Amino acid sequence: MLMIKSEIMDEAAVRRSMTRITHEIIERNRGTADLCIIGIRRRGAVLADILAANIDKFEAVKVPVAYIDITMYRDDLTELPGEIRTVGNSIPFDVAGKRVILVDDVIYTGRTARAAIEAIFSHGRPSSIQLAVLIDRGHRELPIRPDFVGKNIPTSKEEVVSVRVDEYDGSTGVCICADQKDA
């Protein structure tokens, strides 16, 4: 059972971070030409929709958005217990030659981002992939670094960073949790 240790971001702070990330994406890419957004299911997909809505609001451009399930690209499939269920990938546009903004809620070891990159390449060869995350908690095991970060949160490996979004959790925010046996 997880116990909340501290609230890191409330809904307003998440909204401000996503707004800032949107502006950084537009600035770094000198606009939105050839830009597309791919969110890692589940919460990364919700954040991808927020970025796309922000780009539409700020630039009056509807950037293509897609969602991927990285389950079949994980490097630990043999270690997972039980039946593996996937949601499937929904990339209704060609990624070849596009500048892909890959979106996730939290980056930790880098393994999810690596799996997502592999999943994207199975659909074509983009001109670039840029990683946007709401939270970077450190502890990388792979040489992967996000291009856009909402907030850096130093954590211990025993802690859990929980990103909540209205669509799945009924509220939006970020907290650090601990297992009650560790508290």
C-alpha positions, 0 to 999 in steps of 0.5 A: 500500500502506498502512502503519500509523503509529499505533494509536489505539484497541484493542478495549477503547477502541472498546467503551468509546466505543460504550458512552459514545455509547449512554448519550449517545443515551439521555440526549439523547433522554430514553429510546428512544421513537420511536428507530431506528438506521440504519447506513451499510454496511459498518462503520457497520452493525456499529457500529449493531448494537453501539449497538442491543445496548447499548440493549437491555442498558441499557434492555431495549428492542429499537430497530429497526435498518436498514442503508443503502448510500449508493452511489446517493446519492453526489455523485461517481458520474460520477467513479467508475471501472468498474461501480457495485455496490450492496448495497441498502437494508434499512429494514424499518420506517417512518422517518416521525416517528422519531428516526433515529440515523445511524451511521458509522465515520468522518466526514471531508468530510461527503459520506457523511453527506449522501448517507445523509441523502438516502437516509433521506429517500427512505424517509420524513420522520423527525422528526430525524436525529442522527449518531453516529460512532466517529471524527471526523477533521476536514476537513469540506467540508460543514456537517455535524457529528456529534451523538455522537463516540467520538474526535476525531482530528486528521489530515492529508489524506494520512493514512487512518483505518482502523476495523477490526471483527471481522466484516470484519477479524478484529479491532477497533480504529482506526489511522492509516495512510499510503501507503508512498510518503508514509512 
